[in-house]
């Protein structure tokens, strides 16, 4: 099952970067919960419940920052997957570039992503699963 979870997260990143809503949606449980810790959470809120809420967040990120994400490191820890990644984007109005190194912890249920915990700091994500950078 572990390789399946790693592949599912990689597919989600690819779908995000390809702007492929159908592929992105197929990776998620209908009742997926995404939580933001730090950073943009002050502006966007800290929790998004359900596939539709996640997809609205995705559309906002694309519309506002034209964001793309790369995986720097991916690792299974117990029944979760932790990713250290880099987000690249630029304001669609200002064209000001931005780069963010972040961490995300994924949880799974029945072959889909059931929870996404996005951390503004990669180190915070690693700490959440008991690892150090």
SEZAMAR-568493 format. One record per atom (N, C-alpha, C): residue number from 1; residue in three letters; x, y, z; atom name; chain. Coordinates in nm, 2 decimals, always signed. Last residue first. Layout:
REM residues N
SITE    i   aa      c1      c2      c3  at  ch
SITE  NUM  Ala       X       Y       Z  CA   A
...
REM end
This chain:
REM residues 133
SITE    i   aa      c1      c2      c3  at  ch
SITE  133  Unk   +1.46   +1.78   +1.00   N   A
SITE  133  Unk   +1.52   +1.81   +0.86  CA   A
SITE  133  Unk   +1.67   +1.77   +0.87   C   A
SITE  132  Unk   +1.30   +1.52   +1.17   N   A
SITE  132  Unk   +1.38   +1.64   +1.17  CA   A
SITE  132  Unk   +1.44   +1.66   +1.03   C   A
SITE  131  Unk   +0.98   +1.38   +1.25   N   A
SITE  131  Unk   +1.11   +1.38   +1.19  CA   A
SITE  131  Unk   +1.17   +1.52   +1.20   C   A
SITE  130  Unk   +0.71   +1.35   +1.34   N   A
SITE  130  Unk   +0.82   +1.30   +1.43  CA   A
SITE  130  Unk   +0.96   +1.30   +1.36   C   A
SITE  129  Unk   +0.52   +1.47   +1.20   N   A
SITE  129  Unk   +0.53   +1.33   +1.18  CA   A
SITE  129  Unk   +0.65   +1.27   +1.26   C   A
SITE  128  Unk   +0.57   +1.74   +1.26   N   A
SITE  128  Unk   +0.43   +1.68   +1.28  CA   A
SITE  128  Unk   +0.43   +1.53   +1.27   C   A
SITE  127  Unk   +0.82   +1.79   +1.17   N   A
SITE  127  Unk   +0.80   +1.77   +1.32  CA   A
SITE  127  Unk   +0.67   +1.71   +1.34   C   A
SITE  126  Unk   +0.76   +1.82   +0.90   N   A
SITE  126  Unk   +0.85   +1.71   +0.94  CA   A
SITE  126  Unk   +0.83   +1.68   +1.09   C   A
SITE  125  Unk   +0.62   +2.06   +0.91   N   A
SITE  125  Unk   +0.55   +1.93   +0.86  CA   A
SITE  125  Unk   +0.63   +1.81   +0.91   C   A
SITE  124  Unk   +0.81   +2.24   +1.01   N   A
SITE  124  Unk   +0.69   +2.21   +1.09  CA   A
SITE  124  Unk   +0.62   +2.08   +1.04   C   A
SITE  123  Unk   +0.99   +2.24   +0.80   N   A
SITE  123  Unk   +1.03   +2.18   +0.92  CA   A
SITE  123  Unk   +0.91   +2.15   +1.01   C   A
SITE  122  Unk   +0.85   +2.38   +0.60   N   A
SITE  122  Unk   +0.88   +2.24   +0.58  CA   A
SITE  122  Unk   +0.91   +2.17   +0.71   C   A
SITE  121  Unk   +0.60   +2.60   +0.68   N   A
SITE  121  Unk   +0.74   +2.57   +0.70  CA   A
SITE  121  Unk   +0.75   +2.42   +0.68   C   A
SITE  120  Unk   +0.33   +2.60   +0.64   N   A
SITE  120  Unk   +0.41   +2.71   +0.57  CA   A
SITE  120  Unk   +0.56   +2.68   +0.58   C   A
SITE  119  Unk   +0.18   +2.29   +0.57   N   A
SITE  119  Unk   +0.25   +2.38   +0.67  CA   A
SITE  119  Unk   +0.33   +2.48   +0.59   C   A
SITE  118  Unk   -0.12   +2.13   +0.53   N   A
SITE  118  Unk   -0.02   +2.21   +0.46  CA   A
SITE  118  Unk   +0.05   +2.30   +0.57   C   A
SITE  117  Unk   -0.26   +1.83   +0.54   N   A
SITE  117  Unk   -0.21   +1.93   +0.63  CA   A
SITE  117  Unk   -0.10   +2.01   +0.57   C   A
SITE  116  Unk   -0.52   +1.66   +0.41   N   A
SITE  116  Unk   -0.40   +1.73   +0.37  CA   A
SITE  116  Unk   -0.37   +1.84   +0.47   C   A
SITE  115  Unk   -0.70   +1.36   +0.41   N   A
SITE  115  Unk   -0.66   +1.48   +0.48  CA   A
SITE  115  Unk   -0.53   +1.53   +0.42   C   A
SITE  114  Unk   -0.74   +1.16   +0.22   N   A
SITE  114  Unk   -0.85   +1.19   +0.31  CA   A
SITE  114  Unk   -0.83   +1.32   +0.39   C   A
SITE  113  Unk   -0.68   +1.04   -0.10   N   A
SITE  113  Unk   -0.64   +1.13   +0.00  CA   A
SITE  113  Unk   -0.75   +1.18   +0.09   C   A
SITE  112  Unk   -0.75   +0.69   -0.15   N   A
SITE  112  Unk   -0.76   +0.83   -0.19  CA   A
SITE  112  Unk   -0.71   +0.91   -0.07   C   A
SITE  111  Unk   -0.77   +0.42   -0.07   N   A
SITE  111  Unk   -0.70   +0.45   -0.19  CA   A
SITE  111  Unk   -0.71   +0.60   -0.24   C   A
SITE  110  Unk   -0.91   +0.43   +0.18   N   A
SITE  110  Unk   -0.96   +0.36   +0.07  CA   A
SITE  110  Unk   -0.90   +0.40   -0.07   C   A
SITE  109  Unk   -0.75   +0.71   +0.29   N   A
SITE  109  Unk   -0.86   +0.62   +0.32  CA   A
SITE  109  Unk   -0.90   +0.56   +0.19   C   A
SITE  108  Unk   -0.47   +0.90   +0.43   N   A
SITE  108  Unk   -0.54   +0.83   +0.32  CA   A
SITE  108  Unk   -0.65   +0.74   +0.38   C   A
SITE  107  Unk   -0.29   +1.21   +0.46   N   A
SITE  107  Unk   -0.35   +1.09   +0.52  CA   A
SITE  107  Unk   -0.44   +1.03   +0.41   C   A
SITE  106  Unk   +0.00   +1.41   +0.43   N   A
SITE  106  Unk   -0.12   +1.35   +0.36  CA   A
SITE  106  Unk   -0.16   +1.23   +0.44   C   A
SITE  105  Unk   +0.16   +1.71   +0.49   N   A
SITE  105  Unk   +0.14   +1.57   +0.55  CA   A
SITE  105  Unk   +0.00   +1.52   +0.49   C   A
SITE  104  Unk   +0.40   +1.93   +0.36   N   A
SITE  104  Unk   +0.26   +1.88   +0.36  CA   A
SITE  104  Unk   +0.26   +1.73   +0.41   C   A
SITE  103  Unk   +0.58   +2.23   +0.36   N   A
SITE  103  Unk   +0.57   +2.09   +0.39  CA   A
SITE  103  Unk   +0.43   +2.05   +0.40   C   A
SITE  102  Unk   +0.77   +2.45   +0.15   N   A
SITE  102  Unk   +0.67   +2.42   +0.24  CA   A
SITE  102  Unk   +0.67   +2.27   +0.27   C   A
SITE  101  Unk   +0.92   +2.74   +0.03   N   A
SITE  101  Unk   +0.95   +2.60   +0.06  CA   A
SITE  101  Unk   +0.85   +2.56   +0.17   C   A
SITE  100  Unk   +0.82   +2.96   -0.22   N   A
SITE  100  Unk   +0.79   +2.91   -0.08  CA   A
SITE  100  Unk   +0.83   +2.77   -0.07   C   A
SITE   99  Unk   +0.85   +3.25   -0.41   N   A
SITE   99  Unk   +0.89   +3.11   -0.39  CA   A
SITE   99  Unk   +0.87   +3.07   -0.25   C   A
SITE   98  Unk   +0.72   +3.48   -0.65   N   A
SITE   98  Unk   +0.73   +3.43   -0.51  CA   A
SITE   98  Unk   +0.77   +3.28   -0.51   C   A
SITE   97  Unk   +0.72   +3.77   -0.86   N   A
SITE   97  Unk   +0.75   +3.63   -0.83  CA   A
SITE   97  Unk   +0.76   +3.60   -0.69   C   A
SITE   96  Unk   +0.47   +3.99   -0.96   N   A
SITE   96  Unk   +0.58   +3.97   -0.86  CA   A
SITE   96  Unk   +0.60   +3.82   -0.83   C   A
SITE   95  Unk   +0.26   +4.05   -1.11   N   A
SITE   95  Unk   +0.36   +3.98   -1.18  CA   A
SITE   95  Unk   +0.49   +3.96   -1.09   C   A
SITE   94  Unk   +0.02   +4.17   -1.02   N   A
SITE   94  Unk   +0.15   +4.24   -1.00  CA   A
SITE   94  Unk   +0.27   +4.18   -1.08   C   A
SITE   93  Unk   -0.17   +3.98   -1.11   N   A
SITE   93  Unk   -0.19   +4.13   -1.14  CA   A
SITE   93  Unk   -0.06   +4.20   -1.13   C   A
SITE   92  Unk   -0.08   +3.74   -1.04   N   A
SITE   92  Unk   -0.13   +3.75   -1.18  CA   A
SITE   92  Unk   -0.15   +3.90   -1.21   C   A
SITE   91  Unk   +0.22   +3.69   -0.87   N   A
SITE   91  Unk   +0.09   +3.75   -0.87  CA   A
SITE   91  Unk   +0.04   +3.78   -1.01   C   A
SITE   90  Unk   +0.36   +3.37   -0.92   N   A
SITE   90  Unk   +0.37   +3.52   -0.93  CA   A
SITE   90  Unk   +0.23   +3.57   -0.93   C   A
SITE   89  Unk   +0.54   +3.08   -0.80   N   A
SITE   89  Unk   +0.43   +3.15   -0.85  CA   A
SITE   89  Unk   +0.46   +3.30   -0.87   C   A
SITE   88  Unk   +0.62   +2.77   -0.66   N   A
SITE   88  Unk   +0.67   +2.89   -0.74  CA   A
SITE   88  Unk   +0.54   +2.95   -0.80   C   A
SITE   87  Unk   +0.69   +2.58   -0.38   N   A
SITE   87  Unk   +0.59   +2.64   -0.47  CA   A
SITE   87  Unk   +0.65   +2.76   -0.53   C   A
SITE   86  Unk   +0.85   +2.28   -0.30   N   A
SITE   86  Unk   +0.87   +2.42   -0.33  CA   A
SITE   86  Unk   +0.75   +2.47   -0.42   C   A
SITE   85  Unk   +0.83   +2.04   -0.03   N   A
SITE   85  Unk   +0.82   +2.09   -0.17  CA   A
SITE   85  Unk   +0.85   +2.24   -0.18   C   A
SITE   84  Unk   +0.82   +1.75   +0.13   N   A
SITE   84  Unk   +0.88   +1.88   +0.14  CA   A
SITE   84  Unk   +0.89   +1.93   -0.01   C   A
SITE   83  Unk   +0.57   +1.54   +0.25   N   A
SITE   83  Unk   +0.63   +1.60   +0.13  CA   A
SITE   83  Unk   +0.70   +1.73   +0.18   C   A
SITE   82  Unk   +0.47   +1.24   +0.40   N   A
SITE   82  Unk   +0.51   +1.38   +0.41  CA   A
SITE   82  Unk   +0.59   +1.42   +0.29   C   A
SITE   81  Unk   +0.20   +1.02   +0.44   N   A
SITE   81  Unk   +0.31   +1.06   +0.35  CA   A
SITE   81  Unk   +0.34   +1.21   +0.38   C   A
SITE   80  Unk   +0.10   +0.77   +0.68   N   A
SITE   80  Unk   +0.10   +0.90   +0.62  CA   A
SITE   80  Unk   +0.21   +0.92   +0.52   C   A
SITE   79  Unk   +0.13   +0.55   +0.84   N   A
SITE   79  Unk   +0.03   +0.54   +0.73  CA   A
SITE   79  Unk   +0.01   +0.68   +0.66   C   A
SITE   78  Unk   +0.47   +0.59   +0.88   N   A
SITE   78  Unk   +0.36   +0.52   +0.93  CA   A
SITE   78  Unk   +0.26   +0.51   +0.81   C   A
SITE   77  Unk   +0.57   +0.79   +0.64   N   A
SITE   77  Unk   +0.59   +0.78   +0.78  CA   A
SITE   77  Unk   +0.46   +0.72   +0.84   C   A
SITE   76  Unk   +0.72   +0.81   +0.32   N   A
SITE   76  Unk   +0.61   +0.75   +0.40  CA   A
SITE   76  Unk   +0.66   +0.74   +0.55   C   A
SITE   75  Unk   +0.83   +1.10   +0.16   N   A
SITE   75  Unk   +0.86   +0.99   +0.24  CA   A
SITE   75  Unk   +0.73   +0.94   +0.31   C   A
SITE   74  Unk   +1.00   +1.32   -0.06   N   A
SITE   74  Unk   +0.87   +1.25   -0.03  CA   A
SITE   74  Unk   +0.91   +1.13   +0.05   C   A
SITE   73  Unk   +1.13   +1.63   -0.16   N   A
SITE   73  Unk   +1.15   +1.50   -0.09  CA   A
SITE   73  Unk   +1.01   +1.45   -0.05   C   A
SITE   72  Unk   +1.05   +1.82   -0.34   N   A
SITE   72  Unk   +1.19   +1.81   -0.31  CA   A
SITE   72  Unk   +1.22   +1.67   -0.25   C   A
SITE   71  Unk   +0.81   +1.86   -0.59   N   A
SITE   71  Unk   +0.85   +1.77   -0.47  CA   A
SITE   71  Unk   +1.00   +1.77   -0.46   C   A
SITE   70  Unk   +0.67   +2.17   -0.68   N   A
SITE   70  Unk   +0.76   +2.06   -0.71  CA   A
SITE   70  Unk   +0.79   +1.99   -0.58   C   A
SITE   69  Unk   +0.40   +2.36   -0.81   N   A
SITE   69  Unk   +0.47   +2.30   -0.70  CA   A
SITE   69  Unk   +0.56   +2.18   -0.74   C   A
SITE   68  Unk   +0.27   +2.68   -0.90   N   A
SITE   68  Unk   +0.31   +2.54   -0.94  CA   A
SITE   68  Unk   +0.39   +2.49   -0.82   C   A
SITE   67  Unk   +0.03   +2.94   -0.92   N   A
SITE   67  Unk   +0.12   +2.86   -0.85  CA   A
SITE   67  Unk   +0.15   +2.72   -0.91   C   A
SITE   66  Unk   -0.09   +3.19   -0.98   N   A
SITE   66  Unk   -0.05   +3.10   -1.09  CA   A
SITE   66  Unk   +0.06   +3.00   -1.04   C   A
SITE   65  Unk   -0.20   +3.34   -0.78   N   A
SITE   65  Unk   -0.06   +3.32   -0.79  CA   A
SITE   65  Unk   +0.00   +3.24   -0.90   C   A
SITE   64  Unk   -0.48   +3.36   -0.83   N   A
SITE   64  Unk   -0.41   +3.46   -0.76  CA   A
SITE   64  Unk   -0.26   +3.46   -0.79   C   A
SITE   63  Unk   -0.56   +3.12   -0.98   N   A
SITE   63  Unk   -0.60   +3.26   -1.02  CA   A
SITE   63  Unk   -0.52   +3.37   -0.96   C   A
SITE   62  Unk   -0.45   +2.92   -0.82   N   A
SITE   62  Unk   -0.41   +2.93   -0.96  CA   A
SITE   62  Unk   -0.44   +3.07   -1.01   C   A
SITE   61  Unk   -0.57   +2.96   -0.58   N   A
SITE   61  Unk   -0.43   +2.96   -0.59  CA   A
SITE   61  Unk   -0.38   +2.98   -0.73   C   A
SITE   60  Unk   -0.84   +2.93   -0.66   N   A
SITE   60  Unk   -0.80   +3.06   -0.61  CA   A
SITE   60  Unk   -0.64   +3.07   -0.61   C   A
SITE   59  Unk   -0.84   +2.66   -0.73   N   A
SITE   59  Unk   -0.87   +2.76   -0.83  CA   A
SITE   59  Unk   -0.83   +2.90   -0.79   C   A
SITE   58  Unk   -0.79   +2.55   -0.47   N   A
SITE   58  Unk   -0.70   +2.53   -0.58  CA   A
SITE   58  Unk   -0.72   +2.63   -0.69   C   A
SITE   57  Unk   -1.03   +2.62   -0.33   N   A
SITE   57  Unk   -0.90   +2.67   -0.29  CA   A
SITE   57  Unk   -0.79   +2.66   -0.40   C   A
SITE   56  Unk   -1.21   +2.47   -0.48   N   A
SITE   56  Unk   -1.22   +2.62   -0.48  CA   A
SITE   56  Unk   -1.09   +2.68   -0.44   C   A
SITE   55  Unk   -1.12   +2.22   -0.41   N   A
SITE   55  Unk   -1.11   +2.26   -0.55  CA   A
SITE   55  Unk   -1.12   +2.41   -0.56   C   A
SITE   54  Unk   -1.19   +2.21   -0.14   N   A
SITE   54  Unk   -1.05   +2.20   -0.18  CA   A
SITE   54  Unk   -1.03   +2.25   -0.32   C   A
SITE   53  Unk   -1.47   +2.23   -0.16   N   A
SITE   53  Unk   -1.39   +2.34   -0.09  CA   A
SITE   53  Unk   -1.24   +2.33   -0.13   C   A
SITE   52  Unk   -1.52   +1.99   -0.29   N   A
SITE   52  Unk   -1.55   +2.11   -0.36  CA   A
SITE   52  Unk   -1.48   +2.23   -0.29   C   A
SITE   51  Unk   -1.44   +1.80   -0.10   N   A
SITE   51  Unk   -1.37   +1.81   -0.23  CA   A
SITE   51  Unk   -1.39   +1.94   -0.29   C   A
SITE   50  Unk   -1.43   +1.91   +0.24   N   A
SITE   50  Unk   -1.49   +1.85   +0.13  CA   A
SITE   50  Unk   -1.41   +1.88   +0.00   C   A
SITE   49  Unk   -1.32   +2.19   +0.41   N   A
SITE   49  Unk   -1.39   +2.06   +0.42  CA   A
SITE   49  Unk   -1.46   +2.02   +0.30   C   A
SITE   48  Unk   -1.05   +2.36   +0.51   N   A
SITE   48  Unk   -1.14   +2.35   +0.40  CA   A
SITE   48  Unk   -1.19   +2.21   +0.40   C   A
SITE   47  Unk   -0.91   +2.59   +0.75   N   A
SITE   47  Unk   -0.96   +2.46   +0.72  CA   A
SITE   47  Unk   -1.06   +2.46   +0.60   C   A
SITE   46  Unk   -0.82   +2.85   +0.79   N   A
SITE   46  Unk   -0.74   +2.74   +0.83  CA   A
SITE   46  Unk   -0.79   +2.60   +0.79   C   A
SITE   45  Unk   -0.81   +3.13   +0.56   N   A
SITE   45  Unk   -0.88   +3.04   +0.65  CA   A
SITE   45  Unk   -0.79   +2.92   +0.68   C   A
SITE   44  Unk   -0.67   +3.31   +0.40   N   A
SITE   44  Unk   -0.76   +3.22   +0.34  CA   A
SITE   44  Unk   -0.85   +3.13   +0.43   C   A
SITE   43  Unk   -0.51   +3.47   +0.57   N   A
SITE   43  Unk   -0.59   +3.53   +0.46  CA   A
SITE   43  Unk   -0.70   +3.44   +0.41   C   A
SITE   42  Unk   -0.39   +3.30   +0.75   N   A
SITE   42  Unk   -0.45   +3.42   +0.80  CA   A
SITE   42  Unk   -0.54   +3.49   +0.69   C   A
SITE   41  Unk   -0.28   +3.10   +0.58   N   A
SITE   41  Unk   -0.40   +3.07   +0.66  CA   A
SITE   41  Unk   -0.47   +3.20   +0.72   C   A
SITE   40  Unk   -0.05   +3.16   +0.46   N   A
SITE   40  Unk   -0.17   +3.21   +0.40  CA   A
SITE   40  Unk   -0.30   +3.18   +0.48   C   A
SITE   39  Unk   +0.14   +3.11   +0.74   N   A
SITE   39  Unk   +0.14   +3.17   +0.61  CA   A
SITE   39  Unk   +0.00   +3.22   +0.57   C   A
SITE   38  Unk   -0.02   +2.84   +0.94   N   A
SITE   38  Unk   +0.08   +2.95   +0.91  CA   A
SITE   38  Unk   +0.06   +3.01   +0.77   C   A
SITE   37  Unk   -0.16   +2.57   +0.80   N   A
SITE   37  Unk   -0.09   +2.61   +0.92  CA   A
SITE   37  Unk   +0.01   +2.72   +0.89   C   A
SITE   36  Unk   -0.46   +2.45   +0.67   N   A
SITE   36  Unk   -0.34   +2.54   +0.65  CA   A
SITE   36  Unk   -0.29   +2.58   +0.78   C   A
SITE   35  Unk   -0.61   +2.14   +0.58   N   A
SITE   35  Unk   -0.58   +2.24   +0.68  CA   A
SITE   35  Unk   -0.46   +2.32   +0.65   C   A
SITE   34  Unk   -0.87   +1.97   +0.42   N   A
SITE   34  Unk   -0.74   +2.04   +0.41  CA   A
SITE   34  Unk   -0.72   +2.15   +0.51   C   A
SITE   33  Unk   -1.03   +1.67   +0.40   N   A
SITE   33  Unk   -1.02   +1.79   +0.48  CA   A
SITE   33  Unk   -0.88   +1.85   +0.46   C   A
SITE   32  Unk   -1.27   +1.50   +0.20   N   A
SITE   32  Unk   -1.13   +1.54   +0.23  CA   A
SITE   32  Unk   -1.13   +1.67   +0.31   C   A
SITE   31  Unk   -1.50   +1.37   +0.12   N   A
SITE   31  Unk   -1.50   +1.45   +0.24  CA   A
SITE   31  Unk   -1.36   +1.49   +0.29   C   A
SITE   30  Unk   -1.43   +1.23   -0.11   N   A
SITE   30  Unk   -1.53   +1.34   -0.12  CA   A
SITE   30  Unk   -1.53   +1.43   +0.00   C   A
SITE   29  Unk   -1.08   +1.20   -0.14   N   A
SITE   29  Unk   -1.20   +1.15   -0.09  CA   A
SITE   29  Unk   -1.30   +1.26   -0.10   C   A
SITE   28  Unk   -0.89   +1.26   -0.44   N   A
SITE   28  Unk   -0.94   +1.30   -0.31  CA   A
SITE   28  Unk   -1.06   +1.23   -0.27   C   A
SITE   27  Unk   -0.80   +1.21   -0.70   N   A
SITE   27  Unk   -0.71   +1.17   -0.59  CA   A
SITE   27  Unk   -0.77   +1.19   -0.45   C   A
SITE   26  Unk   -0.99   +1.32   -0.87   N   A
SITE   26  Unk   -0.99   +1.17   -0.85  CA   A
SITE   26  Unk   -0.89   +1.12   -0.74   C   A
SITE   25  Unk   -0.93   +1.59   -0.87   N   A
SITE   25  Unk   -1.05   +1.54   -0.80  CA   A
SITE   25  Unk   -1.04   +1.39   -0.77   C   A
SITE   24  Unk   -0.71   +1.58   -1.05   N   A
SITE   24  Unk   -0.70   +1.63   -0.91  CA   A
SITE   24  Unk   -0.81   +1.58   -0.82   C   A
SITE   23  Unk   -0.84   +1.50   -1.28   N   A
SITE   23  Unk   -0.73   +1.42   -1.22  CA   A
SITE   23  Unk   -0.71   +1.46   -1.08   C   A
SITE   22  Unk   -1.01   +1.72   -1.32   N   A
SITE   22  Unk   -1.06   +1.59   -1.31  CA   A
SITE   22  Unk   -0.96   +1.49   -1.24   C   A
SITE   21  Unk   -0.83   +1.94   -1.33   N   A
SITE   21  Unk   -0.93   +1.93   -1.22  CA   A
SITE   21  Unk   -0.98   +1.79   -1.21   C   A
SITE   20  Unk   -0.53   +2.01   -1.41   N   A
SITE   20  Unk   -0.63   +1.90   -1.45  CA   A
SITE   20  Unk   -0.72   +1.88   -1.33   C   A
SITE   19  Unk   -0.31   +2.17   -1.40   N   A
SITE   19  Unk   -0.44   +2.23   -1.39  CA   A
SITE   19  Unk   -0.55   +2.14   -1.44   C   A
SITE   18  Unk   -0.06   +2.06   -1.38   N   A
SITE   18  Unk   -0.13   +2.05   -1.52  CA   A
SITE   18  Unk   -0.26   +2.12   -1.52   C   A
SITE   17  Unk   -0.02   +2.09   -1.11   N   A
SITE   17  Unk   +0.06   +2.16   -1.20  CA   A
SITE   17  Unk   +0.01   +2.16   -1.35   C   A
SITE   16  Unk   -0.22   +1.91   -1.01   N   A
SITE   16  Unk   -0.21   +2.05   -0.97  CA   A
SITE   16  Unk   -0.14   +2.13   -1.07   C   A
SITE   15  Unk   -0.13   +1.67   -1.13   N   A
SITE   15  Unk   -0.26   +1.72   -1.16  CA   A
SITE   15  Unk   -0.27   +1.87   -1.13   C   A
SITE   14  Unk   +0.12   +1.64   -0.99   N   A
SITE   14  Unk   +0.11   +1.65   -1.14  CA   A
SITE   14  Unk   -0.02   +1.71   -1.18   C   A
SITE   13  Unk   +0.03   +1.61   -0.73   N   A
SITE   13  Unk   +0.11   +1.72   -0.76  CA   A
SITE   13  Unk   +0.11   +1.75   -0.91   C   A
SITE   12  Unk   -0.12   +1.37   -0.76   N   A
SITE   12  Unk   -0.19   +1.49   -0.72  CA   A
SITE   12  Unk   -0.10   +1.62   -0.75   C   A
SITE   11  Unk   +0.08   +1.19   -0.82   N   A
SITE   11  Unk   -0.03   +1.22   -0.92  CA   A
SITE   11  Unk   -0.10   +1.35   -0.89   C   A
SITE   10  Unk   +0.22   +1.19   -0.58   N   A
SITE   10  Unk   +0.28   +1.24   -0.70  CA   A
SITE   10  Unk   +0.18   +1.27   -0.81   C   A
SITE    9  Unk   +0.01   +1.07   -0.42   N   A
SITE    9  Unk   +0.06   +1.21   -0.39  CA   A
SITE    9  Unk   +0.13   +1.27   -0.51   C   A
SITE    8  Unk   +0.01   +0.82   -0.54   N   A
SITE    8  Unk   -0.11   +0.90   -0.54  CA   A
SITE    8  Unk   -0.08   +1.05   -0.51   C   A
SITE    7  Unk   +0.26   +0.72   -0.49   N   A
SITE    7  Unk   +0.22   +0.75   -0.63  CA   A
SITE    7  Unk   +0.10   +0.84   -0.63   C   A
SITE    6  Unk   +0.24   +0.69   -0.21   N   A
SITE    6  Unk   +0.34   +0.78   -0.27  CA   A
SITE    6  Unk   +0.30   +0.82   -0.41   C   A
SITE    5  Unk   +0.03   +0.50   -0.20   N   A
SITE    5  Unk   +0.01   +0.63   -0.14  CA   A
SITE    5  Unk   +0.11   +0.73   -0.20   C   A
SITE    4  Unk   +0.16   +0.28   -0.33   N   A
SITE    4  Unk   +0.04   +0.34   -0.39  CA   A
SITE    4  Unk   +0.01   +0.48   -0.33   C   A
SITE    3  Unk   +0.36   +0.22   -0.16   N   A
SITE    3  Unk   +0.40   +0.28   -0.29  CA   A
SITE    3  Unk   +0.28   +0.34   -0.36   C   A
SITE    2  Unk   +0.21   +0.12   +0.06   N   A
SITE    2  Unk   +0.29   +0.24   +0.07  CA   A
SITE    2  Unk   +0.32   +0.30   -0.06   C   A
SITE    1  Unk   +0.08   -0.12   +0.00   N   A
SITE    1  Unk   +0.00   +0.00   +0.00  CA   A
SITE    1  Unk   +0.09   +0.13   +0.00   C   A
REM end
